[in-house]
Amino acid sequence: MAKALILLADGTEEMEFTITYDTLVRAGVSCTSAFVPAHDPTKETSTFTNPPFAKGSRGINILPDSYFSPQESTPDMYDLLVIPGGAKGAKTMSSSSPIQHLVREYLQQDKFVGMICAGSLAALSSGLSKRPLTSHPSVKAQLEKHFEYLEDPVVVSGKLVTSRGPGTAFPFALTLVELLCGKEKRAEVAGPMVFPPGTFA
């Protein structure tokens, strides 16, 4: 069974997180969400056993499965690492040194990394080489000088999969399903969702 680690922080875009998680579960992928706290140098470092809820970009509270631990997030444990968008949440994740390291490590070990919306900033902060990608238009200017920037709903560049925003969350998630589980599984998952004819299913 394929396994996915989906990161979550305060300010994460709810649709991008939930649609991706839900769609992968429908495909039989074992998913774990991990809460990434914002770094606050004024607070002492503590260890948490039970993660708090994350307050999404629209104020919806989401309870994660676990607290982010670099040691428990390595590519030998998962087949896919997902970084959702939402400006505040994406900033927290893309500025995290352990997450930057994981992005590079997943790709080096031929595992998938998915980034959607402002989550694509993690490609820049992780120092990835120039390659095709996309993002939310609001962060295009930060990325287009360093990457081959495209405006397709989903861009697959080797093991890196990027997408644009809440409106592209379904094709993003279904692309991840196809890459992990095959085209037949994508069709099997998309069918009962009853997408309008001619859409991305």
Disulfide bonds with the S-S distance in Angstrom:
none
